[in-house]
Amino acid sequence: MRRLIANHIGRIRKVITLLSALTVSSAHGSEHWQLYTSTSWLEIHHRKQPNGLLQVKGQAKLKNATTKSVIRALTNTDAIPVWVDNIQSVTLLAQPESNQSLVHTKLNLPWPVSDRDMLTLSCFSKMDDGKYLLQIRSVPEAASTGTLIRITEIVIDWEFQESTSDLDITYTAQARLNGSVPQWLANKASLKNTQKMLHSLRSLLANQQAITTEWTLPPGDCDGF
């Protein structure tokens, strides 16, 4: 009888230990994705990261679009302020490698948020047949110039999956606005801006012919990026 009780207590302790481990793991990991909006071609989700930042994920299915067309839109620095809200200017500073771009971006943000800027390095690669990845990261050692507040901790990924007639895009992004912006306001703006940007991209590509010429940013090696 004592042995049975001891074995039973031992099993209970193992279950409690396992549950405790799962609870700790959940507390230190990212929260589950939550739906923000959904249409026939677009879904946007969000979740809170362990560092307190909101990560936004937009999944879009675009008809008759190609990765080349999106890359051309994202690398046409003169045109980006036309179709992306709150962008004042985008300046290409350097290309450390043929598939990388160092870019400075100035943002005109609506009141009560003051204007900001970003310094980012991107890297474009081919993962598989018809599958590409554009990674964008903030340059941490650079300080902002002038009176603009520098946005930091930028982690943006554009994943592209091509099929016969569709282009599936998965866009994930997170960033720290810095300054005195309330987190709830920053989160709300991030969700709305993602929705607006993907809608604008869809409209932009619908009014353009698919790109058959060379890449404006050719895919290359991004190992260790």
JOWOLIN-V371066 format. One record per pair of residues at least 12 apart in sequence whose ideal C-beta (glycine too) atoms are under 6 Angstrom apart, sorted by sequence separation. I is the first residue (numbers start at 1). J is the second residue. D is the distance in Angstrom with one decimal. If there is no record, write none. Layout:
BEGIN
i->[I:I]
j->[J:J]
d->[D:D]
END
This chain:
BEGIN
i->[33:34:45:123:77:91:105:158:33:44:122:138:77:90:104:157:31:43:120:121:138:30:31:89:103:156:42:88:120:121:30:102:155:41:88:119:136:86:101:154:28:86:135:86:100:119:153:134:151:152:99:133:151:117:132:149:131:149:117:116:130:115:116:118:120:116:67:113:135:67:124:126:125:124:125:123:65:123:61:62:61:60:59:85:58:84:57:56:83:55:99:98:53:83:99:98:73:54:56:56:54:58:69:56:60:72:58:62:65:69:75:69:75:68:66:72:71:71:44:44:36:42]
j->[45:46:57:135:90:104:118:171:47:58:136:152:92:105:119:172:47:59:136:137:154:47:48:106:120:173:60:106:138:139:49:121:174:61:108:139:156:107:122:175:50:108:157:109:123:142:176:158:175:176:124:159:177:144:160:178:161:179:148:148:162:148:149:151:154:151:132:181:225:160:217:219:219:219:222:222:167:225:166:167:168:169:170:196:171:197:172:173:200:174:218:218:174:204:220:220:204:187:190:191:190:194:205:194:198:211:198:202:205:210:216:211:217:211:210:216:216:217:194:195:191:198]
d->[4.1:5.7:4.7:5.0:4.1:4.7:4.5:5.6:5.0:4.9:4.5:5.4:5.5:5.1:5.5:5.0:4.6:4.8:5.2:5.8:3.7:5.4:4.8:4.8:5.4:4.4:4.9:4.2:5.6:5.6:5.4:5.2:5.2:4.9:4.7:4.6:4.0:5.3:4.9:4.4:5.9:5.6:5.6:5.6:5.0:4.7:4.2:4.0:5.3:5.0:4.8:5.5:5.8:5.8:4.4:5.3:5.3:4.6:4.3:5.7:3.9:5.7:4.8:4.7:5.9:5.2:4.9:5.5:5.8:4.2:5.0:4.0:5.3:5.3:4.0:4.1:4.1:4.4:5.6:4.7:5.6:4.6:5.3:5.5:4.3:5.7:4.8:5.3:4.6:4.4:5.7:5.7:4.7:5.2:3.2:5.9:5.9:4.4:5.3:6.0:5.8:5.0:5.4:4.9:5.1:5.5:5.1:5.8:4.8:5.8:4.5:4.8:5.1:4.0:5.2:4.8:5.9:5.3:5.9:5.7:5.2:6.0]
END
